[in-house]
Amino acid sequence: MFPITFYALLCGLVGLFSPRFGRWYGRLMFGAVLGVFAATAMPHVRALAGL
């Protein structure tokens, strides 16, 4: 359940902030950077939460 919640929150952030990045390539780059951050941060966040 944790991974789904974690990625859902980050996808919500993408939806919230993506219109500010203008064209499709700005939104794509924002999503890509956030995806890399999510993939690298999730194990650390999970360990800190004790899950």
C-alpha positions in Angstrom: 0.0 0.0 0.0 2.9 2.4 0.7 4.3 2.5 -2.9 0.8 3.2 -4.3 0.3 6.0 -1.9 3.8 7.4 -2.4 3.5 7.5 -6.2 -0.1 8.8 -6.1 1.1 11.8 -4.1 3.9 12.5 -6.5 1.6 12.1 -9.5 -0.7 14.6 -7.9 2.2 17.0 -7.6 2.9 16.5 -11.3 -0.7 17.3 -12.1 -0.7 20.3 -9.9 2.6 21.9 -11.2 2.7 20.7 -14.8 0.6 23.5 -16.3 3.3 26.0 -15.1 5.9 24.3 -17.3 4.2 25.3 -20.5 4.7 23.1 -23.5 4.8 19.3 -23.5 8.6 19.0 -23.3 8.7 21.1 -20.1 6.0 18.9 -18.5 7.8 15.8 -19.7 11.1 16.9 -18.2 9.4 17.8 -14.9 7.7 14.3 -14.8 11.0 12.6 -15.7 12.9 14.4 -12.9 10.2 13.7 -10.4 10.0 10.0 -11.5 13.8 9.6 -10.9 13.5 11.3 -7.6 10.6 9.1 -6.6 12.4 5.9 -7.6 15.5 6.8 -5.6 13.8 8.4 -2.6 11.1 5.8 -2.0 13.3 3.2 -0.3 14.8 5.8 2.0 11.3 7.2 2.9 10.1 3.7 3.5 13.0 2.9 5.8 12.5 6.2 7.7 8.8 5.4 8.2 9.7 1.9 9.4 7.8 0.1 6.7 
